[in-house]
Amino acid sequence: MAGTIALTAAMIASVFLYQRQEVQSIAFYGDNMQSEKTQAFMQFLAKYGKMYGTKSDLNSRFEIFSSTYDKI
C-alpha cells in the first residue's frame, strides 16, 4: 500500500513539475502529508486511477474529498 501511495505522489509531482508549477503549494502536500485524511485521499487517487491536470483542480477535489471524509 505504501508503494502505491508513493507512486501516486510521484505521478502528481511529475505532472506539476512538467507544467512548471510549484508542487509545494498543493494544500495537502508537505508537513501534513502523514495525516489520516491525506493518506486516505492518496489511496483514493491510486485505487481509482485519478489524475488531475492542474493543482487548482487537485485542491478542489481534495476539498470535496475532505468534506465527505469528515461527514463519514
C-alpha positions in Angstrom: 0.0 0.0 0.0 2.8 2.4 0.9 4.3 1.8 -2.6 1.1 2.7 -4.2 0.8 5.9 -2.3 4.4 6.8 -3.1 3.8 6.1 -6.8 0.7 8.2 -6.9 2.5 11.1 -5.1 5.3 10.8 -7.6 2.9 10.9 -10.5 1.2 14.0 -9.1 4.5 15.7 -8.6 5.7 14.9 -12.1 2.5 16.4 -13.6 3.1 19.6 -11.7 6.8 19.7 -12.4 6.1 19.2 -16.1 3.7 22.1 -16.0 6.4 24.1 -14.2 4.1 24.8 -11.3 5.2 24.8 -7.6 4.3 21.5 -6.0 4.7 22.9 -2.5 1.6 25.0 -2.9 -0.7 22.0 -3.0 -2.9 22.3 0.1 -2.5 18.8 1.3 1.2 18.3 0.3 4.0 18.9 2.7 4.2 18.8 6.5 0.6 17.4 6.7 1.4 14.5 4.3 1.1 12.0 7.2 -2.5 12.9 8.2 -5.1 10.2 8.1 -7.2 12.2 5.7 -4.3 12.9 3.3 -3.4 9.2 3.2 -7.0 8.3 2.5 -7.1 10.8 -0.4 -3.8 9.4 -1.8 -5.2 5.9 -1.5 -8.4 7.0 -3.3 -6.3 8.6 -6.1 -4.3 5.4 -6.5 -7.3 3.0 -6.2 -9.4 4.7 -8.9 -6.5 5.9 -11.1 -7.5 9.6 -10.6 -5.2 12.2 -12.0 -5.9 15.9 -12.3 -4.3 18.3 -14.8 -4.0 21.4 -12.5 -3.1 21.9 -8.9 -6.3 24.0 -8.6 -8.4 21.1 -9.7 -6.5 18.7 -7.4 -7.0 21.1 -4.5 -10.7 21.4 -5.3 -11.1 17.6 -5.5 -9.2 17.3 -2.1 -11.6 19.8 -0.5 -14.6 17.8 -1.8 -13.0 14.5 -0.6 -12.1 16.2 2.8 -15.7 17.4 3.3 -17.1 13.9 2.5 -14.5 12.2 4.7 -15.5 14.5 7.6 -19.2 13.6 7.2 -18.4 9.9 7.2 
